[in-house]
Amino acid sequence: MSRVWIYLFSALCALVLPGVHQVEGIEVLTSSELEAVNGTDVRLKCTFKSTHPLSEESVSVSWSFRPLGKTSEESIFLYHGHAYPPQDGKFKDHAVWSGNVMKGDASITLQNVQSSFNGTYSCQVRNTPDFQGFAGEISLRVVQKVSFSEIGILAIAVGGSIGVVLLILIIYIVVRVFRRRDDDMDVEMEDHKSKDQVL
């Protein structure tokens, strides 16, 4: 009876293990957070590793966007053999392909980012026969431009503070030097007086 179980177990392993070995997940890597200045371009970097050979026909990439405070996602970019940028919506003329699937790069670039682009971006990669692993997610925060006048005010404030500290330090050193010189002269005068009294 135990031999029968050994044969059955061996046969089951021979059937199941090759299938498990051949189908593996794709590892998708992204940075967790990004910050971009309103009106600039930002690259949403997404790289992947697959256990199977890569080809333009077998690899497909999809990007989706979830706005801040929302639970639903919208598809914003597809790549399968060539790029399929959005034809309408807020990402039209903003999302462009900047990856290279043959090098494991599924990145896109958002051009002229707007404050409405704040949210979470998901990168999903498939390479048949690998199954989909976890999607890479990037949280993008778009900040307002700092105008020149604000930068100038900040530079003046920092520079002025450093200048005041240096001025106080120089005055302190000069006063110490003159006090030491006066103390040395007083000691010298007392030495001369005491010598004169002794003579």
C-alpha positions as CSV (number, residue, x, y, z in Angstrom):
1,M,0.0,0.0,0.0
2,S,2.8,2.4,0.8
3,R,4.4,1.8,-2.6
4,V,1.2,2.8,-4.3
5,W,1.2,6.1,-2.4
6,I,4.9,6.7,-3.4
7,Y,4.1,6.1,-7.0
8,L,1.0,8.3,-6.9
9,F,2.9,11.1,-5.2
10,S,5.8,10.8,-7.7
11,A,3.4,10.9,-10.6
12,L,1.6,13.9,-9.2
13,C,4.9,15.8,-8.6
14,A,6.0,15.0,-12.2
15,L,2.7,16.6,-13.5
16,V,2.5,19.6,-11.2
17,L,6.0,20.8,-10.7
18,P,6.9,21.5,-14.4
19,G,3.8,23.8,-14.6
20,V,4.7,25.6,-11.4
21,H,8.2,26.1,-12.5
22,Q,7.3,27.6,-15.9
23,V,4.7,30.1,-14.7
24,E,6.2,32.8,-12.5
25,G,5.4,36.4,-11.6
26,I,6.9,39.6,-13.0
27,E,8.7,41.8,-10.5
28,V,7.7,45.4,-11.0
29,L,9.8,48.2,-9.4
30,T,8.9,51.9,-8.9
31,S,9.7,54.7,-6.5
32,S,7.0,55.1,-3.9
33,E,6.8,58.9,-4.0
34,L,7.6,61.6,-6.5
35,E,7.3,65.4,-6.4
36,A,7.1,67.7,-9.4
37,V,6.8,71.4,-9.9
38,N,3.6,72.5,-11.7
39,G,4.2,73.0,-15.4
40,T,7.3,70.8,-15.6
41,D,7.9,67.3,-17.0
42,V,8.2,64.3,-14.7
43,R,9.2,60.7,-15.6
44,L,7.3,58.0,-13.8
45,K,10.0,55.3,-13.7
46,C,8.8,51.7,-13.8
47,T,11.2,48.8,-14.4
48,F,10.5,45.1,-14.4
49,K,12.2,41.7,-14.3
50,S,10.8,38.7,-16.0
51,T,12.0,35.1,-16.0
52,H,11.0,34.7,-19.7
53,P,12.6,36.3,-22.7
54,L,11.3,39.8,-23.6
55,S,9.8,40.7,-27.0
56,E,7.8,43.6,-28.3
57,E,4.9,41.2,-29.0
58,S,4.8,39.4,-25.6
59,V,5.2,42.4,-23.3
60,S,2.3,44.7,-22.5
61,V,2.3,47.7,-20.2
62,S,-0.7,49.5,-18.7
63,W,-0.7,52.6,-16.5
64,S,-3.7,53.7,-14.5
65,F,-4.3,56.8,-12.3
66,R,-6.3,57.2,-9.0
67,P,-6.9,60.8,-7.9
68,L,-6.3,61.8,-4.3
69,G,-9.2,60.8,-2.1
70,K,-10.8,58.5,-4.8
71,T,-11.1,54.8,-5.0
72,S,-11.7,54.3,-8.7
73,E,-8.9,54.1,-11.2
74,E,-8.8,55.3,-14.8
75,S,-6.6,53.8,-17.5
76,I,-4.2,56.5,-18.9
77,F,-1.6,54.7,-21.0
78,L,-1.2,51.4,-22.8
79,Y,1.8,49.9,-24.6
80,H,1.8,46.6,-26.6
81,G,4.2,46.6,-29.5
82,H,3.9,50.4,-29.7
83,A,2.5,53.2,-27.5
84,Y,-1.2,53.9,-27.2
85,P,-1.4,57.4,-25.5
86,P,-4.7,58.7,-24.2
87,Q,-6.9,60.2,-26.9
88,D,-9.1,62.2,-24.5
89,G,-9.3,63.3,-20.9
90,K,-6.8,65.3,-18.8
91,F,-3.8,63.2,-19.8
92,K,-4.3,63.7,-23.5
93,D,-1.0,65.3,-24.9
94,H,0.5,64.9,-21.4
95,A,1.4,61.2,-21.1
96,V,4.1,60.0,-23.4
97,W,6.1,56.7,-23.6
98,S,9.7,56.9,-22.4
99,G,10.4,53.3,-21.7
100,N,12.1,50.4,-23.5
101,V,10.5,47.0,-22.9
102,M,13.5,45.2,-24.3
103,K,15.6,46.6,-21.4
104,G,12.9,46.0,-18.8
105,D,11.8,49.7,-18.7
106,A,8.0,50.5,-18.8
107,S,8.3,54.2,-17.9
108,I,6.1,57.1,-19.1
109,T,6.7,60.8,-18.9
110,L,4.0,63.3,-17.9
111,Q,4.6,66.6,-19.7
112,N,3.5,70.0,-18.3
113,V,2.1,68.5,-15.1
114,Q,-0.9,70.1,-13.5
115,S,-2.2,70.2,-9.9
116,S,-5.0,67.8,-11.0
117,F,-2.3,65.2,-11.6
118,N,-1.9,64.7,-7.9
119,G,-2.6,61.0,-7.0
120,T,-1.4,57.5,-7.3
121,Y,-0.1,55.9,-10.6
122,S,0.0,52.2,-11.1
123,C,2.3,50.4,-13.5
124,Q,1.3,46.9,-14.6
125,V,3.4,44.7,-16.8
126,R,2.6,41.4,-18.4
127,N,5.0,39.1,-20.3
128,T,3.3,35.9,-21.5
129,P,3.5,33.2,-20.0
130,D,4.5,35.0,-16.7
131,F,1.5,35.9,-14.6
132,Q,0.9,39.5,-13.4
133,G,2.7,40.2,-10.1
134,F,2.1,43.1,-7.9
135,A,1.6,46.5,-9.7
136,G,4.2,49.2,-9.0
137,E,2.6,52.3,-7.5
138,I,3.9,55.9,-7.5
139,S,2.4,58.7,-5.4
140,L,2.8,61.9,-7.3
141,R,2.6,65.3,-5.6
142,V,2.5,68.4,-7.8
143,V,3.7,71.6,-6.1
144,Q,3.3,75.2,-7.2
145,K,6.1,77.1,-8.9
146,V,8.2,79.3,-6.6
147,S,8.3,82.8,-8.2
148,F,11.5,84.7,-8.5
149,S,10.4,87.3,-5.9
150,E,9.9,84.6,-3.3
151,I,13.3,83.1,-4.1
152,G,14.8,86.6,-3.9
153,I,13.2,87.3,-0.5
154,L,14.4,83.9,0.8
155,A,17.9,84.5,-0.4
156,I,18.0,88.0,1.1
157,A,16.7,86.7,4.4
158,V,19.2,83.9,4.6
159,G,22.1,86.1,3.4
160,G,21.1,88.9,5.7
161,S,21.0,86.5,8.7
162,I,24.4,85.1,7.9
163,G,25.8,88.6,7.4
164,V,24.5,89.7,10.9
165,V,26.0,86.7,12.6
166,L,29.3,87.3,10.9
167,L,29.2,91.0,11.9
168,I,28.5,90.1,15.5
169,L,31.4,87.6,15.5
170,I,33.8,90.1,14.0
171,I,32.9,92.7,16.6
172,Y,33.3,90.2,19.4
173,I,36.8,89.2,18.2
174,V,37.9,92.8,17.8
175,V,36.7,93.7,21.3
176,R,38.5,90.7,22.8
177,V,41.7,91.6,21.0
178,F,41.6,95.2,22.2
179,R,40.7,94.1,25.8
180,R,43.6,91.7,25.8
181,R,46.0,94.4,24.5
182,D,44.7,96.8,27.2
183,D,45.2,94.2,29.9
184,D,48.7,93.5,28.6
185,M,49.5,97.2,28.6
186,D,48.2,97.6,32.2
187,V,50.3,94.7,33.3
188,E,53.3,96.2,31.6
189,M,52.7,99.6,33.2
190,E,52.4,98.0,36.7
191,D,55.7,96.2,36.0
192,H,57.4,99.5,35.1
193,K,55.9,101.3,38.2
194,S,57.1,98.5,40.5
195,K,60.6,98.6,39.0
196,D,60.7,102.4,39.4
197,Q,59.6,102.2,43.0
198,V,62.3,99.5,43.7
199,L,65.0,101.8,42.2
